[in-house]
Amino acid sequence: MSEVANTPRGRGILLCIQCGRCSSGCPVARLTGEHNPRRLMEMIILGFKKDVLSAQLPWYCLSCFTCLDRCPQGGDVGEVMFALRNIAVRQGNVPAGVSGQAKALYETARVINPVRSALDKRETMGLVKITTDGLEEVQKILKITGMEKIVKSI
């Protein structure tokens, strides 16, 4: 728990009283029983961080922050999810979709690249051609923040 709590975004774990209001308002928890913010917080509090990080649970969070609105303690479960994601990334545990987007950002300055049919449609409509303008600036930011090394390692 201390590793999570000691991150800039993980302090909300210290406020959790396990009331379950975060889970009752979570739109993802309504759709899948696998994602339960209260249970996830409990697992971290009890020291099962490795189990949390080896699963994809922190990545299910939509960052809607309904949990923050519902929490009587003001604990920010969404921020804890960001902290868990950051720890998972440092450990190399990144979902394929997220690593693909990170690599695309580094290589093209876009998170999602348009498919060929979309590019053809743009051309027939007379829209401006999509370029990689800004790529050098994006790569410079990724290098300064240390994200370049992470992107290349995942």
Secondary structure, DSSP 8 states (H G I E B T S, - for coil): -HHHHTSTT-GGGGG-----HHHHH-HHHHH-TT--HHHHHHHHHTT-HHHHHHSSHHHH-----HHHHH-TT---HHHHHHHHHHHHHHTT---HHHHHHHHHHHHHS-SS---HHHHHHHHHTT------TTHHHHHHHHHHHTHHHHHHH-
